[in-house]
């Protein structure tokens, strides 16, 4: 099953939700960086973080 997402719908939903809970509005892509930072702060192995973010060593 393939599920397609509309970027605008995701972005507007994110804005609405973060405003509702009183968090600062950030770009959807910034969640990726936040996720990586949180993993680093928990001393997760950098290789695992890289794989989780979809980085490929070529």
N, C-alpha and C positions, 0 to 999 in steps of 0.2 A: 504494500500500500504506500503510495506517495502522497505526502501532505505538503502543500505549498503554502507559504506564509507571505502575506503582504507586508513589506517593510514599513509602510506608513502606519498600518494598523498596530504592528508591534511597537513602534516608536511612540505612538500616541497612548497606547495602553501602559507602557512603561512610565511615561510622564505623569499620567493620571494616578497610577498606583504610588509612585514615590512622593508625589505631592500629598496624597491622602494620608500617608504615614509620617509626613514631615521631614522627609529626606531631601537633600539637594538633587535637582534634576541633572542627570548626566546623559551623555550619548549612549545608545545601546551598545556600541562597540567598546565603550569604557568598562562595561561589565567584565569583559575579557581580561583587562588589565587588573581590575579589582580582584578577580578570581585568582590570577597568578600571584598577586601580592599577598593574598590571604594564605595561599599554599606555601609560599616562601616563608612567611611568618610562623608557620607551623612546622618548619624544617622538613618539608616534603622533598624527597630526592629530585634534583633539577631535571633528571632524565624523565621522570614520571610527569613532572609539570609540562615539559616540552611535548611529550606524547599526548597529554591531555588537551593541550592547546592546538594540537594538530600540526606541530612543526615537524618537518621531514628533513633529515640530513641526507643530502645528495651528493 
